[in-house]
Amino acid sequence: MVDAIITGLYIFILAIFVGFEVIRKVPPTLHTPLMSGANAISGIVLIGALVTAGSQEKGALKILGLLAIILATINVVGGFLVTDRMLKMFKRGRE
């Protein structure tokens, strides 16, 4: 049990560093397509969180699943709002 927690924590910390380095090197012109891809990934995370939270019987795991659902939902909705606003900037005005 402790080994699984340590392995999960190690993977989580490594993912933080890799994600930071990948995002830091993206040029500004690619932010909108990258955000759209991130929204799709967040949607997959949301589905996984729903499945995980629904299948657990222990209270602490249900709470963590609920927290994952809330954070993924905020990320998906916020990402779509920002992407929509950015795409509206590129539309031509009515002539």
CORUR-V685908 format. One record per pair of residues at least 24 apart in sequence whose ideal C-beta (glycine too) atoms are under 6 Angstrom apart, sorted by sequence separation. I is the first residue (numbers start at 1). J is the second residue. D is the distance in Angstrom with one decimal. If there is no record, write none. Layout:
BEGIN
I & J & D
I & J & D
END
This chain:
BEGIN
46 & 72 & 4.0
45 & 72 & 4.8
42 & 72 & 5.5
42 & 75 & 4.6
43 & 76 & 5.7
42 & 76 & 4.7
39 & 76 & 5.9
39 & 79 & 4.2
39 & 80 & 5.9
35 & 79 & 5.7
36 & 83 & 5.8
35 & 83 & 5.2
32 & 86 & 5.2
END
